Amino acid sequence: MNFSTSYKFVATLASLALTGNYLSAQSSNILGQNFANNVNVVTTAVPFLLISPNANAGGMGDCGVATTPDANSIAWNPAKLGFIQDDMGFSISYTPWLRQLVPDINLGYLSFYKKLKSNQVLGVAMRYFSLGNIEFTDNSGNSIGSFTPSEYSIDAAYSLKLNDHWSVGMAARYIYSNLTGAVSVGGEYTKAGQSEGVDISTYYKSKDLQWGGKKTIVSGGICISNIGGKISYTNSGNADFLPTNLRLGPAITMNLDDYNKITWALDINKLLVPTPPVYTLDAAGSPIIGPNGQFKLAAGDNPNVSVPQGMIQSFYDAPGGALEEFHEINYATGFEYWYDNKFAARTGFYYENPTKGGRQYITMGAGFKLTTLNVDLSYLIPITQQNPLQNTLRITIGFNFDKSKKKDGDAPAPADAN
């Protein structure tokens, strides 16, 4: 494919990496205004930052903000690290992605944590996303080289346990995205996008409760991730928002007896970036430019705003009003069962409104723990047929060392749920 076609193809893959379907790619779109199926997907740069990287969370429908702390907590809620029981650990995850479209798209995730003190934990992580090999051709179809688009992020996280029930956390993130290899598109040279972002979060864990005569722990978490500067792939000044995301939800773990335990979790997600507005069109279907030199709006708000304004505006700027704002909330829920803290079975469900991307899938997973070793697998089953997320398999291998003594009243430490 030629340079221009290659750039569009890679950009489409990057978008589909998050939405997981063809609605936004197939609908007619003028400056964010979608006409087919009333689709109005909120898109951002580097959507790979929102892909669930690890198999234990993937088996629970992509839940992770309030589940059991482990090395992968950096990706879901850094504050959870403060409640981790082991002194040190690391995890490696691998996910073949969108295999229904391209055979060589992959996501890798590596994370590590170390306790500094009994109430302080430091973590680091790296996420690498490869979009496969792209063959470049000139307008005559002659091969002029190939390129493998890729993106990665490097995180440093810190968590402070305030008391027996609360912790806070923060992660700093460097983001690098090279989609074109500096080729010229439409006479304009492209470049790798770079940015920095931060996550801020908190985590709560209750004391031991008695529900129905069973020992129960209730936890909850809130995390705002990827707060940072916009990212650009050209020198024109056009830049895209990072996928700033609000994630919150509870988890409930009940010990049925000495050998059996079950956890239910719920994550609620909303992107904190502007919604594409509806523009006023002329008789030929082209946007009308107003006296201020900008396109006239028929509904919604101007999306070309600062990052702080975009975060605030994201709660009220949908052109469809309150109902469309409600449609921008995604839900993930999952169950996990442990037998003797050694064998786990998981299932979950993820829902995104069809007008906002339409990801709807069931997940299944399993795991086992042998002393310091954890191995987890998950499998994604889309609700719709011919979905590019079909046959998504994740694997995670983790190690935890020097387990600290538990305090009286702490719940047993199972292999981690996310």
C-alpha positions as CSV (number, residue, x, y, z in Angstrom):
1,M,0.0,0.0,0.0
2,N,1.2,3.6,-0.6
3,F,2.2,6.0,2.2
4,S,-1.2,7.7,2.5
5,T,-3.2,4.4,2.5
6,S,-0.7,2.9,5.0
7,Y,-1.2,5.8,7.4
8,K,-5.0,5.6,7.2
9,F,-4.8,1.8,7.7
10,V,-2.6,2.1,10.8
11,A,-4.7,4.9,12.2
12,T,-7.8,2.7,11.7
13,L,-6.2,-0.2,13.5
14,A,-5.2,2.0,16.4
15,S,-8.8,3.1,16.7
16,L,-10.2,-0.4,16.4
17,A,-7.7,-1.5,19.1
18,L,-10.0,0.2,21.6
19,T,-13.5,0.1,20.0
20,G,-13.2,-3.5,18.7
21,N,-15.7,-3.1,15.9
22,Y,-16.2,-1.5,12.5
23,L,-19.0,0.9,13.4
24,S,-16.8,4.0,13.6
25,A,-14.7,3.0,10.6
26,Q,-17.6,2.2,8.3
27,S,-20.0,5.1,9.0
28,S,-19.8,8.3,7.1
29,N,-17.8,10.8,9.2
30,I,-17.3,14.5,8.7
31,L,-15.2,16.1,11.5
32,G,-16.5,13.7,14.1
33,Q,-20.1,13.7,12.9
34,N,-21.3,10.1,12.2
35,F,-24.5,9.5,10.3
36,A,-24.8,5.7,10.1
37,N,-26.5,4.0,13.0
38,N,-26.3,7.2,15.1
39,V,-22.7,6.2,15.9
40,N,-20.7,8.9,17.7
41,V,-17.6,7.2,19.1
42,V,-15.3,9.1,21.4
43,T,-11.8,8.5,20.0
44,T,-8.4,9.4,21.4
45,A,-4.8,8.8,20.6
46,V,-2.9,5.7,22.0
47,P,-6.0,3.7,22.8
48,F,-3.8,0.7,23.6
49,L,-3.5,2.2,27.1
50,L,-7.0,1.1,27.8
51,I,-6.6,-2.5,26.7
52,S,-6.8,-4.9,29.6
53,P,-3.2,-6.2,29.8
54,N,-3.4,-9.2,32.1
55,A,-5.3,-12.5,32.1
56,N,-6.7,-12.5,35.6
57,A,-8.6,-9.2,35.1
58,G,-9.4,-10.3,31.5
59,G,-11.2,-13.4,32.8
60,M,-13.4,-11.2,35.0
61,G,-14.8,-9.1,32.2
62,D,-11.9,-6.5,32.4
63,C,-12.5,-5.7,36.1
64,G,-9.6,-4.4,38.2
65,V,-10.1,-1.2,40.1
66,A,-11.1,-2.9,43.4
67,T,-10.0,-6.5,43.1
68,T,-7.2,-8.2,45.0
69,P,-3.9,-6.2,44.8
70,D,-1.0,-7.7,42.8
71,A,1.8,-6.6,40.4
72,N,-0.8,-5.7,37.7
73,S,-2.5,-3.2,40.0
74,I,-0.3,-0.5,38.4
75,A,-2.5,-0.8,35.3
76,W,-5.8,-0.7,37.1
77,N,-5.4,1.2,40.4
78,P,-1.9,2.1,41.7
79,A,-3.3,2.7,45.2
80,K,-4.0,-1.1,45.6
81,L,-0.2,-1.7,45.8
82,G,-0.3,-0.3,49.4
83,F,-2.3,-3.4,50.5
84,I,-0.1,-6.0,48.7
85,Q,1.0,-8.7,51.2
86,D,4.2,-9.9,49.6
87,D,7.5,-8.1,49.8
88,M,8.3,-8.2,46.1
89,G,6.9,-9.6,42.8
90,F,6.6,-9.3,39.1
91,S,4.3,-10.3,36.3
92,I,4.5,-10.9,32.6
93,S,1.5,-10.9,30.3
94,Y,1.0,-11.5,26.6
95,T,-2.1,-10.9,24.4
96,P,-2.5,-11.6,20.6
97,W,-4.8,-8.8,19.6
98,L,-7.4,-8.3,16.8
99,R,-6.3,-11.6,15.2
100,Q,-9.5,-11.6,13.1
101,L,-8.0,-8.6,11.2
102,V,-4.2,-8.9,11.2
103,P,-2.2,-11.9,12.3
104,D,0.7,-10.1,14.0
105,I,-0.8,-7.5,16.4
106,N,0.4,-8.1,20.0
107,L,0.2,-6.5,23.4
108,G,2.9,-7.3,26.1
109,Y,2.9,-6.1,29.7
110,L,5.6,-6.4,32.3
111,S,5.2,-5.1,35.9
112,F,7.2,-5.2,39.1
113,Y,6.7,-4.0,42.6
114,K,8.8,-3.7,45.8
115,K,7.8,-2.7,49.3
116,L,9.8,0.2,50.6
117,K,8.3,0.1,54.1
118,S,5.3,-1.8,55.5
119,N,3.0,1.0,54.3
120,Q,4.8,2.1,51.1
121,V,5.2,0.3,47.8
122,L,7.0,1.3,44.6
123,G,6.1,-0.2,41.2
124,V,7.3,0.0,37.6
125,A,5.7,-1.3,34.5
126,M,6.1,-1.4,30.7
127,R,3.3,-1.9,28.1
128,Y,4.3,-2.6,24.5
129,F,1.9,-2.7,21.6
130,S,2.9,-3.9,18.1
131,L,0.5,-3.3,15.2
132,G,2.2,-5.8,12.8
133,N,4.3,-5.3,9.7
134,I,3.1,-2.8,7.0
135,E,4.5,-2.9,3.5
136,F,4.9,0.5,1.8
137,T,4.5,0.9,-2.0
138,D,4.6,3.9,-4.3
139,N,1.6,4.8,-6.5
140,S,2.7,2.2,-9.1
141,G,2.6,-0.6,-6.6
142,N,6.4,-1.0,-6.3
143,S,7.6,-1.9,-2.8
144,I,9.7,0.8,-1.2
145,G,10.1,-0.7,2.2
146,S,8.2,-1.9,5.2
147,F,7.6,-0.7,8.7
148,T,6.2,-2.1,12.0
149,P,4.1,0.5,13.8
150,S,4.4,0.2,17.6
151,E,3.6,2.0,20.8
152,Y,4.8,1.7,24.3
153,S,4.5,3.2,27.8
154,I,6.7,3.1,30.8
155,D,5.2,3.6,34.3
156,A,6.6,4.4,37.8
157,A,4.0,4.0,40.6
158,Y,3.9,4.8,44.3
159,S,1.3,3.8,46.8
160,L,0.9,4.9,50.4
161,K,-1.2,2.9,52.9
162,L,-2.8,5.5,55.2
163,N,-4.3,3.1,57.7
164,D,-5.8,-0.4,57.8
165,H,-8.6,0.6,55.4
166,W,-7.4,3.3,53.0
167,S,-4.5,3.8,50.6
168,V,-3.7,6.4,47.9
169,G,-1.5,6.0,44.8
170,M,-0.1,7.7,41.8
171,A,1.7,6.6,38.6
172,A,3.7,8.7,36.2
173,R,3.8,7.5,32.6
174,Y,5.9,8.2,29.5
175,I,4.1,7.4,26.2
176,Y,5.7,6.8,22.8
177,S,3.7,6.1,19.6
178,N,5.3,5.5,16.2
179,L,2.6,4.7,13.7
180,T,4.2,5.8,10.4
181,G,8.0,5.7,10.6
182,A,8.3,9.4,9.7
183,V,6.9,8.9,6.2
184,S,5.3,11.8,4.3
185,V,1.6,11.8,4.1
186,G,-0.1,14.3,1.8
187,G,3.1,16.4,1.5
188,E,3.4,16.6,5.3
189,Y,6.0,14.7,7.3
190,T,4.9,12.6,10.2
191,K,6.7,11.9,13.4
192,A,6.4,9.7,16.4
193,G,4.0,11.0,19.0
194,Q,5.3,11.4,22.6
195,S,3.6,12.5,25.8
196,E,3.5,12.1,29.6
197,G,0.6,11.3,31.8
198,V,-0.3,10.5,35.4
199,D,-2.8,8.4,37.2
200,I,-4.2,9.3,40.6
201,S,-6.2,6.8,42.7
202,T,-7.5,5.6,46.0
203,Y,-8.5,2.2,47.4
204,Y,-10.6,1.1,50.3
205,K,-10.8,-2.2,52.1
206,S,-13.3,-2.9,54.9
207,K,-12.7,-4.8,58.1
208,D,-14.0,-8.3,58.3
209,L,-17.8,-8.4,58.0
210,Q,-20.3,-11.1,58.6
211,W,-22.9,-11.6,55.8
212,G,-25.1,-14.6,56.2
213,G,-22.7,-16.0,58.7
214,K,-19.8,-15.8,56.1
215,K,-16.6,-13.8,56.5
216,T,-16.8,-11.0,53.9
217,I,-14.5,-8.2,52.7
218,V,-15.9,-5.2,50.8
219,S,-13.4,-3.1,48.8
220,G,-13.7,-0.1,46.5
221,G,-11.5,1.9,44.2
222,I,-11.4,5.1,42.1
223,C,-8.7,5.8,39.5
224,I,-8.4,8.6,37.0
225,S,-5.7,7.5,34.5
226,N,-3.8,9.1,31.6
227,I,-4.1,12.7,32.7
228,G,-1.6,14.4,30.4
229,G,-0.7,16.6,27.4
230,K,-2.2,16.0,24.0
231,I,-0.1,14.0,21.5
232,S,0.7,14.9,17.9
233,Y,2.0,13.0,14.9
234,T,2.8,16.0,12.7
235,N,4.3,19.5,13.0
236,S,1.0,21.1,11.9
237,G,-0.1,21.7,15.5
238,N,-3.0,19.3,15.4
239,A,-3.0,17.1,18.5
240,D,-5.2,14.4,20.0
241,F,-6.3,13.8,23.6
242,L,-4.8,11.0,25.6
243,P,-7.4,8.4,26.7
244,T,-8.0,10.0,30.1
245,N,-10.4,7.6,31.9
246,L,-12.4,7.6,35.1
247,R,-12.7,4.1,36.6
248,L,-14.5,3.3,39.8
249,G,-16.3,0.4,41.4
250,P,-16.7,-2.1,44.3
251,A,-15.6,-5.7,44.9
252,I,-17.0,-8.2,47.5
253,T,-15.1,-11.3,48.6
254,M,-17.0,-13.9,50.6
255,N,-15.3,-16.9,52.3
256,L,-17.9,-19.7,51.9
257,D,-15.8,-22.1,54.1
258,D,-12.1,-22.9,54.7
259,Y,-11.6,-24.0,51.1
260,N,-14.0,-22.1,48.9
261,K,-14.2,-18.4,48.2
262,I,-16.0,-16.2,45.7
263,T,-15.5,-12.6,44.6
264,W,-17.8,-10.3,42.6
265,A,-16.5,-7.1,41.1
266,L,-17.9,-4.2,39.1
267,D,-16.0,-1.5,37.2
268,I,-17.6,1.6,35.7
269,N,-15.7,3.5,33.1
270,K,-16.0,6.9,31.4
271,L,-13.6,8.6,29.0
272,L,-12.9,12.2,30.2
273,V,-12.3,13.7,26.8
274,P,-14.7,15.8,24.6
275,T,-17.4,14.1,22.6
276,P,-17.4,14.8,18.8
277,P,-20.1,17.5,18.2
278,V,-22.5,17.8,15.3
279,Y,-21.6,20.5,12.8
280,T,-23.9,22.6,10.7
281,L,-23.7,21.6,7.1
282,D,-24.4,23.4,3.9
283,A,-26.5,22.1,1.0
284,A,-23.5,20.2,-0.4
285,G,-23.0,18.5,3.0
286,S,-19.8,20.4,3.9
287,P,-19.3,22.1,7.3
288,I,-20.1,25.8,7.5
289,I,-17.4,28.1,8.8
290,G,-18.6,30.7,11.2
291,P,-17.4,34.3,11.6
292,N,-14.8,33.2,14.2
293,G,-13.1,31.0,11.6
294,Q,-14.3,27.8,13.2
295,F,-16.9,25.3,12.1
296,K,-20.4,26.2,13.3
297,L,-21.9,23.8,15.8
298,A,-25.4,22.3,15.4
299,A,-25.2,20.4,18.7
300,G,-22.5,19.7,21.3
301,D,-19.5,21.8,22.3
302,N,-16.2,22.7,20.7
303,P,-13.8,19.8,21.2
304,N,-10.7,21.9,20.6
305,V,-10.1,22.8,24.2
306,S,-7.4,22.3,26.8
307,V,-7.0,19.0,28.7
308,P,-8.5,20.3,32.0
309,Q,-11.4,21.9,30.1
310,G,-11.9,18.7,28.1
311,M,-12.1,16.6,31.3
312,I,-14.8,18.9,32.8
313,Q,-16.6,19.3,29.5
314,S,-16.8,15.5,28.9
315,F,-19.6,15.3,31.5
316,Y,-22.0,17.6,29.6
317,D,-20.9,18.1,25.9
318,A,-22.5,15.2,24.1
319,P,-24.7,16.5,21.2
320,G,-27.4,14.1,22.2
321,G,-27.7,15.5,25.7
322,A,-28.0,13.5,29.0
323,L,-29.0,10.3,27.3
324,E,-25.9,10.2,25.1
325,E,-23.7,11.1,28.1
326,F,-25.2,8.0,29.8
327,H,-24.3,5.9,26.8
328,E,-20.7,6.9,27.2
329,I,-20.4,4.9,30.4
330,N,-19.1,1.4,30.1
331,Y,-19.7,-1.5,32.5
332,A,-17.5,-4.5,33.4
333,T,-18.5,-7.1,35.9
334,G,-17.0,-10.4,36.9
335,F,-16.9,-13.3,39.2
336,E,-14.0,-15.3,40.6
337,Y,-14.0,-18.6,42.5
338,W,-11.0,-19.9,44.4
339,Y,-10.6,-23.4,45.8
340,D,-8.0,-23.7,48.6
341,N,-6.3,-20.6,47.3
342,K,-4.7,-22.8,44.6
343,F,-7.2,-23.1,41.7
344,A,-9.3,-20.3,40.3
345,A,-12.2,-20.1,37.8
346,R,-13.4,-16.7,36.4
347,T,-16.1,-15.3,34.2
348,G,-17.3,-11.8,33.3
349,F,-19.2,-9.5,31.0
350,Y,-18.3,-6.2,29.4
351,Y,-20.8,-3.8,27.9
352,E,-20.4,-0.7,25.8
353,N,-23.3,1.0,24.1
354,P,-23.6,0.2,20.4
355,T,-23.5,4.0,19.5
356,K,-20.2,4.3,21.4
357,G,-18.2,1.4,20.0
358,G,-20.3,-1.6,20.8
359,R,-17.8,-3.8,22.6
360,Q,-20.0,-6.4,24.2
361,Y,-18.4,-9.7,25.2
362,I,-18.3,-12.5,27.7
363,T,-15.0,-13.6,29.3
364,M,-13.8,-16.8,30.9
365,G,-10.6,-17.6,32.7
366,A,-8.7,-20.0,35.0
367,G,-5.6,-19.8,37.1
368,F,-3.5,-21.7,39.6
369,K,-1.0,-20.8,42.3
370,L,2.0,-22.9,43.4
371,T,3.8,-21.2,46.3
372,T,5.4,-18.2,44.6
373,L,4.2,-18.9,41.0
374,N,0.8,-17.7,39.5
375,V,-0.4,-18.7,36.1
376,D,-3.6,-17.3,34.6
377,L,-5.4,-17.7,31.3
378,S,-8.5,-15.9,29.9
379,Y,-10.5,-16.1,26.7
380,L,-12.9,-13.5,25.2
381,I,-16.2,-14.5,23.5
382,P,-17.9,-11.6,21.7
383,I,-21.6,-11.2,21.6
384,T,-21.7,-10.3,17.9
385,Q,-20.5,-12.5,15.1
386,Q,-17.4,-11.7,13.0
387,N,-16.1,-9.4,15.7
388,P,-12.3,-8.5,15.5
389,L,-12.0,-9.2,19.2
390,Q,-13.0,-12.8,18.6
391,N,-10.6,-15.5,19.9
392,T,-8.7,-13.1,22.1
393,L,-6.5,-15.2,24.5
394,R,-4.4,-13.7,27.3
395,I,-1.8,-15.4,29.5
396,T,-0.2,-14.0,32.6
397,I,2.7,-15.5,34.6
398,G,3.5,-13.9,38.0
399,F,6.0,-14.5,40.8
400,N,5.7,-13.2,44.4
401,F,8.4,-13.5,47.0
402,D,8.9,-13.1,50.8
403,K,5.3,-13.2,51.9
404,S,4.8,-11.0,54.9
405,K,2.9,-12.2,58.0
406,K,-0.8,-11.4,57.9
407,K,-2.3,-9.3,60.7
408,D,-5.3,-10.7,62.6
409,G,-8.5,-9.9,60.7
410,D,-6.9,-9.8,57.3
411,A,-8.6,-11.9,54.7
412,P,-6.6,-15.0,53.4
413,A,-4.3,-14.0,50.5
414,P,-5.5,-15.8,47.4
415,A,-3.8,-15.6,44.0
416,D,-4.6,-12.2,42.8
417,A,-7.8,-11.3,41.0
418,N,-6.4,-8.8,38.7
